[in-house]
């Protein structure tokens, strides 16, 4: 389980869950200044959490996920 917005994600491994937690904690919400997407209740933050979850399921590396987010959202 993840702390944000009552959304639960299921991971194949503890490593994937740890990666998700780290990535969502490090990624700032583009709507909520000074808040990460792990803690934000903004709809866009929820979408970003889902996207990160799906990219992890697709076996993308952390670098690939970060590159996607930067390319898409700046």
N, C-alpha and C positions, 0 to 999 in steps of 0.2 A: 504494500500500500504506500501511497505517496501523500504528502501533507496537503496538497493544494486542491481547493475547489471540490472536495468530496469525490474526486476521480480516482479510481483504482486501476492500476495497470498490473498485469501479470507478466513476470519475466521468467525466462528459461533458466537463468542462473543468477546467483548473488552478484556476480561481476556486472551483468547487464543492469541490474537494479542499482548498483553503486554508480555506474556510468551515468544512468538517467538522473540520479540525485545530484551528482556533481555537475552535469551539463545544465540542468535546470536551475541550479543554485548560482552558476556562473553567468547565465544568460540574463541580461537586463530586459525588462518589459519595455517595449517601445511606447506603450501608452502610459504606464505608471513610472514616473521618474524615480530613480533611486530604489526601485524594488525589483527583485528577480522574478522570473516567471514561475518559480516554485511556490512563491508566496502570494502571487497576484491572483485576484479573482476576475481580472479583465477577460472578456471573451477571447481577445487575441492571444493572451497568455495561455489560455486553455488550448487554443489551436496549436500554438507552438509546442506545448507539452506533448500533445498528440503526435505532431510531426516528428519530434525528437524520438518518441517511443517507436514510431513506425520505422524510422531510419535505423535505430538500434536493432529492431527485428530483422531488418534487411542486411544486417551485419556490416553497416557502414562504420568506419573508424571515427574516433572523436574529431580528428582533423577534418574528415569529410563532412561531418555534421556541422562543425563550426564554419567551414567554407560555404556550405549551403546557406546557413543563416546569414552570413555576412553578404553573400551575393544577393539574397532575396530581400533582406531588411536593412542592410547597411551596417 
